Amino acid sequence: MPETPINAVRGPIPLREVHPVAPNVDVAPHLCTILARTNAHTVHDLLAEYREALIPVHGQSGTRAIIRAVFADRIALSVPELEPERLLTDEEVRMLREPLDRIRAGEPLQYVIGHVEFHGVRLSVDPRVLIPRPETEEMVDRIIGSQHQVPDRIVDIGTGSGCIALALKKAFPQARVTGIDRSPAALDLAKVNSAANRLHVEWMEADALGPDLLLQLKAQVPQERTLLVSNPPYVPHADKASMDVQVLQHEPHLALFVEDADPQLFYRAIAAVAATTLNPGDTLWFEAHFKHAMETASVVKVAGFRNVQLIKDLSGNPRFIHARK
């Protein structure tokens, strides 16, 4: 389930900074004797450790965003710069140094924290699944806005963490939603996310390139209004040279890459199955590689879909395909 532009797209979701930057505040002199005597640590001390380790790699603003995300998650302190003199317990120090070690080693922040927010749904994420990207969240938003009627059935192929399926289930609670993936490990995490958010989704194991997908879709009730969506692997292996090392070392290649010789492999397979199982008027949505999106739109047309639209993302790149059966 990849995104764009390849070297930026595969990087972690940028964190939005919503608080003003507080000035650096030195530890008050009256604490110096106490700290020297007890070997205690203050918020100021841990902020200094984070800045020293991360600013050379992530810059000032990136480091500030990381600090606020980690401190908020680990010790419920969302703007630690405002409380530099606060004394930390040994357990709090441990809780803050452990993620710093992981981030310093190159692990994506989202995996370190263990969760992300995606279109109003809190998702657990780890190396079994891709980190959901802003482009995918944008596609979900476009899907929701384009529906004049609530679909009876929604099928998400290549569901990964379940981000698309769960966000659409939240938006359309009456719809019957199915999330399909070929990775049992990814489906296990999707089920955890489903339970945590109290959103009922049917999870099915099937390979988009095998016969199981056709059987799964044919088993559905045939007269339902159906929305089929997919953000399949679409990054050619040749793009690895320009990708973020964090992505290559930590995120699952099974969900990222497609053979250089056939970047449309998954789209062609899914569109062919959709063309034989969807009813007239049913809807298909794809997220695609910005360099190959025009070819993806052509694949959808050749499969027999009508009103095929190629839609640019907020960055101005051709990204989404919207079509009707």
Secondary structure, 3 states (H helix, E strand, C coil): CCCCCHHHHCCCCCCCCCCCCCCCCCCCHHHHHHHHHHCCEEHHHHHHHHHHHHHHHHHHHHHHHHHHHHHHHHHCCCCHHHCCCCEECHHHHHHHHHHHHHHHCCCCHHHHHCEEEECCEEEECCCCCCCCCHHHHHHHHHHHHHCCCCCCEEEEECCCCCHHHHHHHHHCCCCEEEEEECCHHHHHHHHHHHHHCCCCCEEEECCCCCCHHHHHHHCCCCCCCEEEEECCCCEEHHHHHHCCHHHHHHCCHHHCEECCCCCCHHHHHHHHHHHHHCCCCCEEEEECCCCCHHHHHHHHHHCCCEEEEEEECCCCCEEEEEEEC
